[in-house]
Amino acid sequence: MMGRSCFRNFIATKDLFLPPMKQKEKLRTIVNRIVTDNELHAKWLNCLSMMENTGARKISKYEHPVYTNIIVLKHAAEEARHAYYLKKQINKLSKDACPDYSYPFLLAPVESYHYLRQLDVLACRYLKNKLDLEGRALMHGAYLLVTYAIEVRADMLYGIYQEVLTLIHSKVNVKSIIAEEEGHLEEMQRMLEVFHPDWRQMAEDMCATESALFENWINAIERVLKN
């Protein structure tokens, strides 16, 4: 795991990372390799399940005990369902694989665990510096920006993953997740429009930060596949 100063330098150089099209090509190559091996495929599904579960728990932590609207409740429920659904898909590969989210049952476990957590920290830092937000307002802004960036990524990742699954006629599928993630993205955009008039630039900045973290994650997975 990289230290704080190293991570700051890593994020500061995010413009050096692969453009979106190259990231897609790299992800497709990685997924094509993963689905040929049931053990790797199970760990990949477990990683995705763990990340969805992390998102669900973060949303639940963000929820206000009184002033929580139906969109936030829906989002938390669907993220938890995605975690459960992905976990159930593992049974189609092996009934005894990946009983929990401990390191031996994940691909690139350190990067997988810290991906969303680091994005959340960086979103808070960004909003604190840009808008001088704090407290509940900071939490709300971070929730919107992080969720937006993650939904943009989910659209790309699950789309490529499903294309590969379809090509190999796999019993595993993520079609229901894709449909719900598209709805989340539309909801986040509407909420961001209310949040701040300069939301587009802020969303673009957060997507650039997420892109650096995502590439760090897939590079770590690529190293696992080469070992």
PyMOL commands that place a pseudoatom at each C-alpha (Angstrom):
pseudoatom trace, name=CA, resn=MET, resi=1, chain=A, elem=C, hetatm=0, pos=[0.000, 0.000, 0.000]
pseudoatom trace, name=CA, resn=MET, resi=2, chain=A, elem=C, hetatm=0, pos=[1.383, 3.391, -0.920]
pseudoatom trace, name=CA, resn=GLY, resi=3, chain=A, elem=C, hetatm=0, pos=[2.013, 6.030, 1.754]
pseudoatom trace, name=CA, resn=ARG, resi=4, chain=A, elem=C, hetatm=0, pos=[0.151, 9.346, 1.826]
pseudoatom trace, name=CA, resn=SER, resi=5, chain=A, elem=C, hetatm=0, pos=[2.947, 11.398, 0.267]
pseudoatom trace, name=CA, resn=CYS, resi=6, chain=A, elem=C, hetatm=0, pos=[3.476, 8.822, -2.479]
pseudoatom trace, name=CA, resn=PHE, resi=7, chain=A, elem=C, hetatm=0, pos=[-0.257, 8.706, -3.136]
pseudoatom trace, name=CA, resn=ARG, resi=8, chain=A, elem=C, hetatm=0, pos=[-0.427, 12.513, -3.418]
pseudoatom trace, name=CA, resn=ASN, resi=9, chain=A, elem=C, hetatm=0, pos=[2.332, 12.376, -6.032]
pseudoatom trace, name=CA, resn=PHE, resi=10, chain=A, elem=C, hetatm=0, pos=[0.498, 9.534, -7.779]
pseudoatom trace, name=CA, resn=ILE, resi=11, chain=A, elem=C, hetatm=0, pos=[-2.717, 11.552, -8.052]
pseudoatom trace, name=CA, resn=ALA, resi=12, chain=A, elem=C, hetatm=0, pos=[-0.823, 14.686, -9.088]
pseudoatom trace, name=CA, resn=THR, resi=13, chain=A, elem=C, hetatm=0, pos=[0.411, 12.816, -12.164]
pseudoatom trace, name=CA, resn=LYS, resi=14, chain=A, elem=C, hetatm=0, pos=[-3.003, 11.450, -13.191]
pseudoatom trace, name=CA, resn=ASP, resi=15, chain=A, elem=C, hetatm=0, pos=[-2.786, 13.207, -16.564]
pseudoatom trace, name=CA, resn=LEU, resi=16, chain=A, elem=C, hetatm=0, pos=[-0.043, 10.725, -17.487]
pseudoatom trace, name=CA, resn=PHE, resi=17, chain=A, elem=C, hetatm=0, pos=[-2.408, 7.753, -17.299]
pseudoatom trace, name=CA, resn=LEU, resi=18, chain=A, elem=C, hetatm=0, pos=[-3.998, 5.953, -20.214]
pseudoatom trace, name=CA, resn=PRO, resi=19, chain=A, elem=C, hetatm=0, pos=[-6.828, 7.691, -22.092]
pseudoatom trace, name=CA, resn=PRO, resi=20, chain=A, elem=C, hetatm=0, pos=[-10.321, 6.127, -21.762]
pseudoatom trace, name=CA, resn=MET, resi=21, chain=A, elem=C, hetatm=0, pos=[-10.090, 4.099, -24.983]
pseudoatom trace, name=CA, resn=LYS, resi=22, chain=A, elem=C, hetatm=0, pos=[-6.777, 2.551, -23.950]
pseudoatom trace, name=CA, resn=GLN, resi=23, chain=A, elem=C, hetatm=0, pos=[-8.196, 1.769, -20.520]
pseudoatom trace, name=CA, resn=LYS, resi=24, chain=A, elem=C, hetatm=0, pos=[-11.092, -0.040, -22.196]
pseudoatom trace, name=CA, resn=GLU, resi=25, chain=A, elem=C, hetatm=0, pos=[-8.718, -2.104, -24.313]
pseudoatom trace, name=CA, resn=LYS, resi=26, chain=A, elem=C, hetatm=0, pos=[-6.632, -2.974, -21.281]
pseudoatom trace, name=CA, resn=LEU, resi=27, chain=A, elem=C, hetatm=0, pos=[-9.689, -3.920, -19.229]
pseudoatom trace, name=CA, resn=ARG, resi=28, chain=A, elem=C, hetatm=0, pos=[-11.055, -6.080, -22.038]
pseudoatom trace, name=CA, resn=THR, resi=29, chain=A, elem=C, hetatm=0, pos=[-7.727, -7.955, -22.255]
pseudoatom trace, name=CA, resn=ILE, resi=30, chain=A, elem=C, hetatm=0, pos=[-7.738, -8.519, -18.499]
pseudoatom trace, name=CA, resn=VAL, resi=31, chain=A, elem=C, hetatm=0, pos=[-11.360, -9.702, -18.402]
pseudoatom trace, name=CA, resn=ASN, resi=32, chain=A, elem=C, hetatm=0, pos=[-10.774, -12.055, -21.350]
pseudoatom trace, name=CA, resn=ARG, resi=33, chain=A, elem=C, hetatm=0, pos=[-7.951, -13.647, -19.379]
pseudoatom trace, name=CA, resn=ILE, resi=34, chain=A, elem=C, hetatm=0, pos=[-9.888, -13.841, -16.108]
pseudoatom trace, name=CA, resn=VAL, resi=35, chain=A, elem=C, hetatm=0, pos=[-12.974, -15.597, -17.481]
pseudoatom trace, name=CA, resn=THR, resi=36, chain=A, elem=C, hetatm=0, pos=[-10.876, -18.510, -18.808]
pseudoatom trace, name=CA, resn=ASP, resi=37, chain=A, elem=C, hetatm=0, pos=[-10.009, -19.579, -15.254]
pseudoatom trace, name=CA, resn=ASN, resi=38, chain=A, elem=C, hetatm=0, pos=[-12.800, -20.321, -12.753]
pseudoatom trace, name=CA, resn=GLU, resi=39, chain=A, elem=C, hetatm=0, pos=[-10.635, -19.534, -9.727]
pseudoatom trace, name=CA, resn=LEU, resi=40, chain=A, elem=C, hetatm=0, pos=[-9.597, -16.143, -11.111]
pseudoatom trace, name=CA, resn=HIS, resi=41, chain=A, elem=C, hetatm=0, pos=[-13.147, -15.467, -12.267]
pseudoatom trace, name=CA, resn=ALA, resi=42, chain=A, elem=C, hetatm=0, pos=[-14.542, -16.220, -8.803]
pseudoatom trace, name=CA, resn=LYS, resi=43, chain=A, elem=C, hetatm=0, pos=[-12.035, -13.843, -7.191]
pseudoatom trace, name=CA, resn=TRP, resi=44, chain=A, elem=C, hetatm=0, pos=[-12.897, -11.164, -9.767]
pseudoatom trace, name=CA, resn=LEU, resi=45, chain=A, elem=C, hetatm=0, pos=[-16.599, -11.480, -8.941]
pseudoatom trace, name=CA, resn=ASN, resi=46, chain=A, elem=C, hetatm=0, pos=[-15.721, -11.379, -5.249]
pseudoatom trace, name=CA, resn=CYS, resi=47, chain=A, elem=C, hetatm=0, pos=[-13.760, -8.146, -5.785]
pseudoatom trace, name=CA, resn=LEU, resi=48, chain=A, elem=C, hetatm=0, pos=[-16.712, -6.542, -7.533]
pseudoatom trace, name=CA, resn=SER, resi=49, chain=A, elem=C, hetatm=0, pos=[-19.071, -7.763, -4.810]
pseudoatom trace, name=CA, resn=MET, resi=50, chain=A, elem=C, hetatm=0, pos=[-16.796, -6.365, -2.104]
pseudoatom trace, name=CA, resn=MET, resi=51, chain=A, elem=C, hetatm=0, pos=[-16.631, -2.979, -3.852]
pseudoatom trace, name=CA, resn=GLU, resi=52, chain=A, elem=C, hetatm=0, pos=[-20.412, -2.835, -4.234]
pseudoatom trace, name=CA, resn=ASN, resi=53, chain=A, elem=C, hetatm=0, pos=[-20.776, -3.743, -0.566]
pseudoatom trace, name=CA, resn=THR, resi=54, chain=A, elem=C, hetatm=0, pos=[-18.292, -1.033, 0.412]
pseudoatom trace, name=CA, resn=GLY, resi=55, chain=A, elem=C, hetatm=0, pos=[-20.378, 1.448, -1.562]
pseudoatom trace, name=CA, resn=ALA, resi=56, chain=A, elem=C, hetatm=0, pos=[-23.582, 0.304, 0.138]
pseudoatom trace, name=CA, resn=ARG, resi=57, chain=A, elem=C, hetatm=0, pos=[-22.030, 0.672, 3.588]
pseudoatom trace, name=CA, resn=LYS, resi=58, chain=A, elem=C, hetatm=0, pos=[-20.663, 4.117, 2.751]
pseudoatom trace, name=CA, resn=ILE, resi=59, chain=A, elem=C, hetatm=0, pos=[-24.103, 5.280, 1.593]
pseudoatom trace, name=CA, resn=SER, resi=60, chain=A, elem=C, hetatm=0, pos=[-25.703, 3.905, 4.762]
pseudoatom trace, name=CA, resn=LYS, resi=61, chain=A, elem=C, hetatm=0, pos=[-23.114, 5.787, 6.824]
pseudoatom trace, name=CA, resn=TYR, resi=62, chain=A, elem=C, hetatm=0, pos=[-23.853, 8.962, 4.840]
pseudoatom trace, name=CA, resn=GLU, resi=63, chain=A, elem=C, hetatm=0, pos=[-27.635, 8.722, 5.299]
pseudoatom trace, name=CA, resn=HIS, resi=64, chain=A, elem=C, hetatm=0, pos=[-29.142, 11.304, 7.624]
pseudoatom trace, name=CA, resn=PRO, resi=65, chain=A, elem=C, hetatm=0, pos=[-31.192, 9.685, 10.420]
pseudoatom trace, name=CA, resn=VAL, resi=66, chain=A, elem=C, hetatm=0, pos=[-34.153, 11.942, 9.577]
pseudoatom trace, name=CA, resn=TYR, resi=67, chain=A, elem=C, hetatm=0, pos=[-33.703, 13.783, 6.262]
pseudoatom trace, name=CA, resn=THR, resi=68, chain=A, elem=C, hetatm=0, pos=[-32.961, 10.874, 3.930]
pseudoatom trace, name=CA, resn=ASN, resi=69, chain=A, elem=C, hetatm=0, pos=[-34.833, 10.918, 0.620]
pseudoatom trace, name=CA, resn=ILE, resi=70, chain=A, elem=C, hetatm=0, pos=[-36.087, 7.986, -1.399]
pseudoatom trace, name=CA, resn=ILE, resi=71, chain=A, elem=C, hetatm=0, pos=[-33.289, 8.243, -3.996]
pseudoatom trace, name=CA, resn=VAL, resi=72, chain=A, elem=C, hetatm=0, pos=[-30.597, 7.689, -1.371]
pseudoatom trace, name=CA, resn=LEU, resi=73, chain=A, elem=C, hetatm=0, pos=[-32.531, 4.776, 0.130]
pseudoatom trace, name=CA, resn=LYS, resi=74, chain=A, elem=C, hetatm=0, pos=[-32.970, 3.260, -3.319]
pseudoatom trace, name=CA, resn=HIS, resi=75, chain=A, elem=C, hetatm=0, pos=[-29.286, 3.672, -4.096]
pseudoatom trace, name=CA, resn=ALA, resi=76, chain=A, elem=C, hetatm=0, pos=[-28.174, 2.026, -0.842]
pseudoatom trace, name=CA, resn=ALA, resi=77, chain=A, elem=C, hetatm=0, pos=[-30.571, -0.879, -1.359]
pseudoatom trace, name=CA, resn=GLU, resi=78, chain=A, elem=C, hetatm=0, pos=[-29.468, -1.468, -4.942]
pseudoatom trace, name=CA, resn=GLU, resi=79, chain=A, elem=C, hetatm=0, pos=[-25.759, -1.349, -4.119]
pseudoatom trace, name=CA, resn=ALA, resi=80, chain=A, elem=C, hetatm=0, pos=[-26.331, -3.965, -1.408]
pseudoatom trace, name=CA, resn=ARG, resi=81, chain=A, elem=C, hetatm=0, pos=[-28.328, -6.064, -3.867]
pseudoatom trace, name=CA, resn=HIS, resi=82, chain=A, elem=C, hetatm=0, pos=[-25.494, -5.852, -6.390]
pseudoatom trace, name=CA, resn=ALA, resi=83, chain=A, elem=C, hetatm=0, pos=[-23.036, -7.126, -3.777]
pseudoatom trace, name=CA, resn=TYR, resi=84, chain=A, elem=C, hetatm=0, pos=[-25.346, -10.054, -3.012]
pseudoatom trace, name=CA, resn=TYR, resi=85, chain=A, elem=C, hetatm=0, pos=[-26.078, -10.770, -6.674]
pseudoatom trace, name=CA, resn=LEU, resi=86, chain=A, elem=C, hetatm=0, pos=[-22.385, -10.859, -7.622]
pseudoatom trace, name=CA, resn=LYS, resi=87, chain=A, elem=C, hetatm=0, pos=[-21.656, -13.120, -4.664]
pseudoatom trace, name=CA, resn=LYS, resi=88, chain=A, elem=C, hetatm=0, pos=[-24.381, -15.507, -5.836]
pseudoatom trace, name=CA, resn=GLN, resi=89, chain=A, elem=C, hetatm=0, pos=[-22.876, -15.564, -9.338]
pseudoatom trace, name=CA, resn=ILE, resi=90, chain=A, elem=C, hetatm=0, pos=[-19.742, -17.175, -7.880]
pseudoatom trace, name=CA, resn=ASN, resi=91, chain=A, elem=C, hetatm=0, pos=[-21.793, -20.322, -7.220]
pseudoatom trace, name=CA, resn=LYS, resi=92, chain=A, elem=C, hetatm=0, pos=[-22.113, -20.766, -10.983]
pseudoatom trace, name=CA, resn=LEU, resi=93, chain=A, elem=C, hetatm=0, pos=[-18.338, -21.229, -11.100]
pseudoatom trace, name=CA, resn=SER, resi=94, chain=A, elem=C, hetatm=0, pos=[-17.686, -23.080, -7.840]
pseudoatom trace, name=CA, resn=LYS, resi=95, chain=A, elem=C, hetatm=0, pos=[-19.916, -23.580, -4.823]
pseudoatom trace, name=CA, resn=ASP, resi=96, chain=A, elem=C, hetatm=0, pos=[-17.030, -23.506, -2.349]
pseudoatom trace, name=CA, resn=ALA, resi=97, chain=A, elem=C, hetatm=0, pos=[-15.111, -20.503, -3.727]
pseudoatom trace, name=CA, resn=CYS, resi=98, chain=A, elem=C, hetatm=0, pos=[-14.661, -17.149, -1.972]
pseudoatom trace, name=CA, resn=PRO, resi=99, chain=A, elem=C, hetatm=0, pos=[-16.671, -17.545, 1.251]
pseudoatom trace, name=CA, resn=ASP, resi=100, chain=A, elem=C, hetatm=0, pos=[-15.829, -13.996, 2.370]
pseudoatom trace, name=CA, resn=TYR, resi=101, chain=A, elem=C, hetatm=0, pos=[-13.865, -10.862, 1.420]
pseudoatom trace, name=CA, resn=SER, resi=102, chain=A, elem=C, hetatm=0, pos=[-10.563, -11.792, 3.048]
pseudoatom trace, name=CA, resn=TYR, resi=103, chain=A, elem=C, hetatm=0, pos=[-7.372, -11.265, 1.059]
pseudoatom trace, name=CA, resn=PRO, resi=104, chain=A, elem=C, hetatm=0, pos=[-6.892, -14.836, -0.258]
pseudoatom trace, name=CA, resn=PHE, resi=105, chain=A, elem=C, hetatm=0, pos=[-10.261, -14.606, -2.025]
pseudoatom trace, name=CA, resn=LEU, resi=106, chain=A, elem=C, hetatm=0, pos=[-9.646, -11.325, -3.871]
pseudoatom trace, name=CA, resn=LEU, resi=107, chain=A, elem=C, hetatm=0, pos=[-7.572, -10.205, -6.843]
pseudoatom trace, name=CA, resn=ALA, resi=108, chain=A, elem=C, hetatm=0, pos=[-5.147, -7.393, -5.899]
pseudoatom trace, name=CA, resn=PRO, resi=109, chain=A, elem=C, hetatm=0, pos=[-6.749, -7.180, -2.426]
pseudoatom trace, name=CA, resn=VAL, resi=110, chain=A, elem=C, hetatm=0, pos=[-4.946, -4.048, -1.186]
pseudoatom trace, name=CA, resn=GLU, resi=111, chain=A, elem=C, hetatm=0, pos=[-5.849, -1.988, -4.248]
pseudoatom trace, name=CA, resn=SER, resi=112, chain=A, elem=C, hetatm=0, pos=[-9.363, -3.449, -4.310]
pseudoatom trace, name=CA, resn=TYR, resi=113, chain=A, elem=C, hetatm=0, pos=[-10.019, -2.534, -0.690]
pseudoatom trace, name=CA, resn=HIS, resi=114, chain=A, elem=C, hetatm=0, pos=[-8.635, 0.994, -0.916]
pseudoatom trace, name=CA, resn=TYR, resi=115, chain=A, elem=C, hetatm=0, pos=[-9.960, 2.057, -4.326]
pseudoatom trace, name=CA, resn=LEU, resi=116, chain=A, elem=C, hetatm=0, pos=[-13.296, 3.489, -3.154]
pseudoatom trace, name=CA, resn=ARG, resi=117, chain=A, elem=C, hetatm=0, pos=[-11.977, 4.622, 0.212]
pseudoatom trace, name=CA, resn=GLN, resi=118, chain=A, elem=C, hetatm=0, pos=[-9.224, 6.667, -1.427]
pseudoatom trace, name=CA, resn=LEU, resi=119, chain=A, elem=C, hetatm=0, pos=[-11.673, 8.192, -3.882]
pseudoatom trace, name=CA, resn=ASP, resi=120, chain=A, elem=C, hetatm=0, pos=[-13.900, 9.269, -1.001]
pseudoatom trace, name=CA, resn=VAL, resi=121, chain=A, elem=C, hetatm=0, pos=[-10.982, 10.870, 0.855]
pseudoatom trace, name=CA, resn=LEU, resi=122, chain=A, elem=C, hetatm=0, pos=[-9.841, 12.710, -2.262]
pseudoatom trace, name=CA, resn=ALA, resi=123, chain=A, elem=C, hetatm=0, pos=[-13.364, 13.943, -3.000]
pseudoatom trace, name=CA, resn=CYS, resi=124, chain=A, elem=C, hetatm=0, pos=[-13.622, 15.417, 0.497]
pseudoatom trace, name=CA, resn=ARG, resi=125, chain=A, elem=C, hetatm=0, pos=[-10.230, 17.078, 0.133]
pseudoatom trace, name=CA, resn=TYR, resi=126, chain=A, elem=C, hetatm=0, pos=[-11.222, 18.470, -3.287]
pseudoatom trace, name=CA, resn=LEU, resi=127, chain=A, elem=C, hetatm=0, pos=[-14.501, 19.960, -2.009]
pseudoatom trace, name=CA, resn=LYS, resi=128, chain=A, elem=C, hetatm=0, pos=[-12.839, 21.361, 1.097]
pseudoatom trace, name=CA, resn=ASN, resi=129, chain=A, elem=C, hetatm=0, pos=[-10.264, 23.170, -1.031]
pseudoatom trace, name=CA, resn=LYS, resi=130, chain=A, elem=C, hetatm=0, pos=[-12.632, 24.260, -3.800]
pseudoatom trace, name=CA, resn=LEU, resi=131, chain=A, elem=C, hetatm=0, pos=[-15.790, 25.202, -1.893]
pseudoatom trace, name=CA, resn=ASP, resi=132, chain=A, elem=C, hetatm=0, pos=[-14.600, 25.297, 1.729]
pseudoatom trace, name=CA, resn=LEU, resi=133, chain=A, elem=C, hetatm=0, pos=[-17.313, 22.809, 2.692]
pseudoatom trace, name=CA, resn=GLU, resi=134, chain=A, elem=C, hetatm=0, pos=[-17.401, 20.975, 5.987]
pseudoatom trace, name=CA, resn=GLY, resi=135, chain=A, elem=C, hetatm=0, pos=[-19.679, 18.773, 8.036]
pseudoatom trace, name=CA, resn=ARG, resi=136, chain=A, elem=C, hetatm=0, pos=[-22.888, 17.553, 6.460]
pseudoatom trace, name=CA, resn=ALA, resi=137, chain=A, elem=C, hetatm=0, pos=[-22.457, 19.718, 3.350]
pseudoatom trace, name=CA, resn=LEU, resi=138, chain=A, elem=C, hetatm=0, pos=[-19.046, 18.143, 2.713]
pseudoatom trace, name=CA, resn=MET, resi=139, chain=A, elem=C, hetatm=0, pos=[-20.438, 14.625, 3.135]
pseudoatom trace, name=CA, resn=HIS, resi=140, chain=A, elem=C, hetatm=0, pos=[-23.284, 15.392, 0.734]
pseudoatom trace, name=CA, resn=GLY, resi=141, chain=A, elem=C, hetatm=0, pos=[-21.016, 16.836, -1.939]
pseudoatom trace, name=CA, resn=ALA, resi=142, chain=A, elem=C, hetatm=0, pos=[-18.586, 13.920, -1.653]
pseudoatom trace, name=CA, resn=TYR, resi=143, chain=A, elem=C, hetatm=0, pos=[-21.439, 11.426, -1.912]
pseudoatom trace, name=CA, resn=LEU, resi=144, chain=A, elem=C, hetatm=0, pos=[-22.653, 13.047, -5.138]
pseudoatom trace, name=CA, resn=LEU, resi=145, chain=A, elem=C, hetatm=0, pos=[-19.254, 13.363, -6.814]
pseudoatom trace, name=CA, resn=VAL, resi=146, chain=A, elem=C, hetatm=0, pos=[-17.941, 9.951, -5.784]
pseudoatom trace, name=CA, resn=THR, resi=147, chain=A, elem=C, hetatm=0, pos=[-21.154, 8.240, -6.808]
pseudoatom trace, name=CA, resn=TYR, resi=148, chain=A, elem=C, hetatm=0, pos=[-21.189, 10.033, -10.158]
pseudoatom trace, name=CA, resn=ALA, resi=149, chain=A, elem=C, hetatm=0, pos=[-17.594, 9.011, -10.924]
pseudoatom trace, name=CA, resn=ILE, resi=150, chain=A, elem=C, hetatm=0, pos=[-18.235, 5.425, -9.842]
pseudoatom trace, name=CA, resn=GLU, resi=151, chain=A, elem=C, hetatm=0, pos=[-21.378, 5.144, -11.956]
pseudoatom trace, name=CA, resn=VAL, resi=152, chain=A, elem=C, hetatm=0, pos=[-19.490, 6.406, -15.016]
pseudoatom trace, name=CA, resn=ARG, resi=153, chain=A, elem=C, hetatm=0, pos=[-16.888, 3.717, -14.341]
pseudoatom trace, name=CA, resn=ALA, resi=154, chain=A, elem=C, hetatm=0, pos=[-19.509, 1.027, -13.680]
pseudoatom trace, name=CA, resn=ASP, resi=155, chain=A, elem=C, hetatm=0, pos=[-21.100, 1.716, -17.065]
pseudoatom trace, name=CA, resn=MET, resi=156, chain=A, elem=C, hetatm=0, pos=[-17.772, 1.014, -18.744]
pseudoatom trace, name=CA, resn=LEU, resi=157, chain=A, elem=C, hetatm=0, pos=[-16.641, -1.907, -16.583]
pseudoatom trace, name=CA, resn=TYR, resi=158, chain=A, elem=C, hetatm=0, pos=[-19.865, -3.900, -16.439]
pseudoatom trace, name=CA, resn=GLY, resi=159, chain=A, elem=C, hetatm=0, pos=[-20.519, -3.217, -20.116]
pseudoatom trace, name=CA, resn=ILE, resi=160, chain=A, elem=C, hetatm=0, pos=[-17.193, -4.736, -21.165]
pseudoatom trace, name=CA, resn=TYR, resi=161, chain=A, elem=C, hetatm=0, pos=[-17.537, -7.580, -18.678]
pseudoatom trace, name=CA, resn=GLN, resi=162, chain=A, elem=C, hetatm=0, pos=[-20.998, -8.498, -19.998]
pseudoatom trace, name=CA, resn=GLU, resi=163, chain=A, elem=C, hetatm=0, pos=[-19.809, -8.372, -23.615]
pseudoatom trace, name=CA, resn=VAL, resi=164, chain=A, elem=C, hetatm=0, pos=[-17.104, -10.920, -22.785]
pseudoatom trace, name=CA, resn=LEU, resi=165, chain=A, elem=C, hetatm=0, pos=[-19.536, -13.105, -20.810]
pseudoatom trace, name=CA, resn=THR, resi=166, chain=A, elem=C, hetatm=0, pos=[-21.941, -13.111, -23.743]
pseudoatom trace, name=CA, resn=LEU, resi=167, chain=A, elem=C, hetatm=0, pos=[-19.222, -14.041, -26.227]
pseudoatom trace, name=CA, resn=ILE, resi=168, chain=A, elem=C, hetatm=0, pos=[-18.164, -17.098, -24.220]
pseudoatom trace, name=CA, resn=HIS, resi=169, chain=A, elem=C, hetatm=0, pos=[-21.783, -18.075, -23.409]
pseudoatom trace, name=CA, resn=SER, resi=170, chain=A, elem=C, hetatm=0, pos=[-21.066, -17.892, -19.688]
pseudoatom trace, name=CA, resn=LYS, resi=171, chain=A, elem=C, hetatm=0, pos=[-23.694, -18.769, -17.107]
pseudoatom trace, name=CA, resn=VAL, resi=172, chain=A, elem=C, hetatm=0, pos=[-22.583, -15.622, -15.257]
pseudoatom trace, name=CA, resn=ASN, resi=173, chain=A, elem=C, hetatm=0, pos=[-24.232, -12.338, -16.252]
pseudoatom trace, name=CA, resn=VAL, resi=174, chain=A, elem=C, hetatm=0, pos=[-24.448, -8.785, -14.935]
pseudoatom trace, name=CA, resn=LYS, resi=175, chain=A, elem=C, hetatm=0, pos=[-27.243, -7.410, -17.127]
pseudoatom trace, name=CA, resn=SER, resi=176, chain=A, elem=C, hetatm=0, pos=[-29.498, -6.431, -14.226]
pseudoatom trace, name=CA, resn=ILE, resi=177, chain=A, elem=C, hetatm=0, pos=[-26.662, -4.472, -12.609]
pseudoatom trace, name=CA, resn=ILE, resi=178, chain=A, elem=C, hetatm=0, pos=[-25.998, -2.559, -15.831]
pseudoatom trace, name=CA, resn=ALA, resi=179, chain=A, elem=C, hetatm=0, pos=[-29.619, -1.399, -16.031]
pseudoatom trace, name=CA, resn=GLU, resi=180, chain=A, elem=C, hetatm=0, pos=[-29.643, -0.156, -12.438]
pseudoatom trace, name=CA, resn=GLU, resi=181, chain=A, elem=C, hetatm=0, pos=[-26.259, 1.569, -12.686]
pseudoatom trace, name=CA, resn=GLU, resi=182, chain=A, elem=C, hetatm=0, pos=[-27.503, 3.567, -15.682]
pseudoatom trace, name=CA, resn=GLY, resi=183, chain=A, elem=C, hetatm=0, pos=[-30.407, 4.784, -13.569]
pseudoatom trace, name=CA, resn=HIS, resi=184, chain=A, elem=C, hetatm=0, pos=[-28.045, 5.762, -10.743]
pseudoatom trace, name=CA, resn=LEU, resi=185, chain=A, elem=C, hetatm=0, pos=[-25.982, 7.906, -13.101]
pseudoatom trace, name=CA, resn=GLU, resi=186, chain=A, elem=C, hetatm=0, pos=[-29.047, 9.839, -14.270]
pseudoatom trace, name=CA, resn=GLU, resi=187, chain=A, elem=C, hetatm=0, pos=[-30.117, 10.391, -10.664]
pseudoatom trace, name=CA, resn=MET, resi=188, chain=A, elem=C, hetatm=0, pos=[-26.680, 11.647, -9.633]
pseudoatom trace, name=CA, resn=GLN, resi=189, chain=A, elem=C, hetatm=0, pos=[-26.618, 14.096, -12.523]
pseudoatom trace, name=CA, resn=ARG, resi=190, chain=A, elem=C, hetatm=0, pos=[-29.961, 15.572, -11.469]
pseudoatom trace, name=CA, resn=MET, resi=191, chain=A, elem=C, hetatm=0, pos=[-28.782, 15.880, -7.865]
pseudoatom trace, name=CA, resn=LEU, resi=192, chain=A, elem=C, hetatm=0, pos=[-25.494, 17.483, -8.921]
pseudoatom trace, name=CA, resn=GLU, resi=193, chain=A, elem=C, hetatm=0, pos=[-27.376, 20.067, -10.975]
pseudoatom trace, name=CA, resn=VAL, resi=194, chain=A, elem=C, hetatm=0, pos=[-29.113, 21.136, -7.769]
pseudoatom trace, name=CA, resn=PHE, resi=195, chain=A, elem=C, hetatm=0, pos=[-25.911, 20.935, -5.724]
pseudoatom trace, name=CA, resn=HIS, resi=196, chain=A, elem=C, hetatm=0, pos=[-23.791, 23.485, -7.639]
pseudoatom trace, name=CA, resn=PRO, resi=197, chain=A, elem=C, hetatm=0, pos=[-23.910, 25.405, -10.944]
pseudoatom trace, name=CA, resn=ASP, resi=198, chain=A, elem=C, hetatm=0, pos=[-20.319, 24.357, -11.734]
pseudoatom trace, name=CA, resn=TRP, resi=199, chain=A, elem=C, hetatm=0, pos=[-21.112, 20.670, -11.210]
pseudoatom trace, name=CA, resn=ARG, resi=200, chain=A, elem=C, hetatm=0, pos=[-19.893, 19.612, -14.666]
pseudoatom trace, name=CA, resn=GLN, resi=201, chain=A, elem=C, hetatm=0, pos=[-16.337, 20.781, -14.046]
pseudoatom trace, name=CA, resn=MET, resi=202, chain=A, elem=C, hetatm=0, pos=[-16.298, 19.246, -10.587]
pseudoatom trace, name=CA, resn=ALA, resi=203, chain=A, elem=C, hetatm=0, pos=[-17.628, 15.945, -11.950]
pseudoatom trace, name=CA, resn=GLU, resi=204, chain=A, elem=C, hetatm=0, pos=[-14.972, 15.995, -14.672]
pseudoatom trace, name=CA, resn=ASP, resi=205, chain=A, elem=C, hetatm=0, pos=[-12.249, 16.612, -12.086]
pseudoatom trace, name=CA, resn=MET, resi=206, chain=A, elem=C, hetatm=0, pos=[-13.507, 13.744, -9.931]
pseudoatom trace, name=CA, resn=CYS, resi=207, chain=A, elem=C, hetatm=0, pos=[-13.700, 11.386, -12.914]
pseudoatom trace, name=CA, resn=ALA, resi=208, chain=A, elem=C, hetatm=0, pos=[-10.061, 12.210, -13.712]
pseudoatom trace, name=CA, resn=THR, resi=209, chain=A, elem=C, hetatm=0, pos=[-9.066, 11.356, -10.146]
pseudoatom trace, name=CA, resn=GLU, resi=210, chain=A, elem=C, hetatm=0, pos=[-11.081, 8.148, -10.284]
pseudoatom trace, name=CA, resn=SER, resi=211, chain=A, elem=C, hetatm=0, pos=[-9.404, 7.232, -13.573]
pseudoatom trace, name=CA, resn=ALA, resi=212, chain=A, elem=C, hetatm=0, pos=[-5.994, 7.283, -11.895]
pseudoatom trace, name=CA, resn=LEU, resi=213, chain=A, elem=C, hetatm=0, pos=[-7.242, 5.042, -9.089]
pseudoatom trace, name=CA, resn=PHE, resi=214, chain=A, elem=C, hetatm=0, pos=[-8.918, 2.696, -11.541]
pseudoatom trace, name=CA, resn=GLU, resi=215, chain=A, elem=C, hetatm=0, pos=[-5.769, 2.309, -13.564]
pseudoatom trace, name=CA, resn=ASN, resi=216, chain=A, elem=C, hetatm=0, pos=[-3.782, 1.612, -10.421]
pseudoatom trace, name=CA, resn=TRP, resi=217, chain=A, elem=C, hetatm=0, pos=[-6.300, -1.143, -9.646]
pseudoatom trace, name=CA, resn=ILE, resi=218, chain=A, elem=C, hetatm=0, pos=[-6.261, -2.811, -13.067]
pseudoatom trace, name=CA, resn=ASN, resi=219, chain=A, elem=C, hetatm=0, pos=[-2.453, -2.585, -13.192]
pseudoatom trace, name=CA, resn=ALA, resi=220, chain=A, elem=C, hetatm=0, pos=[-2.362, -4.472, -9.880]
pseudoatom trace, name=CA, resn=ILE, resi=221, chain=A, elem=C, hetatm=0, pos=[-4.716, -7.118, -11.264]
pseudoatom trace, name=CA, resn=GLU, resi=222, chain=A, elem=C, hetatm=0, pos=[-2.580, -7.387, -14.393]
pseudoatom trace, name=CA, resn=ARG, resi=223, chain=A, elem=C, hetatm=0, pos=[0.452, -8.102, -12.208]
pseudoatom trace, name=CA, resn=VAL, resi=224, chain=A, elem=C, hetatm=0, pos=[-1.468, -10.890, -10.462]
pseudoatom trace, name=CA, resn=LEU, resi=225, chain=A, elem=C, hetatm=0, pos=[-2.341, -12.458, -13.815]
pseudoatom trace, name=CA, resn=LYS, resi=226, chain=A, elem=C, hetatm=0, pos=[1.310, -12.418, -14.903]
pseudoatom trace, name=CA, resn=ASN, resi=227, chain=A, elem=C, hetatm=0, pos=[2.512, -14.273, -11.782]
for i in range(1, 227): cmd.bond("trace and resi %d" % i, "trace and resi %d" % (i + 1))
show_as sticks, trace
zoom trace
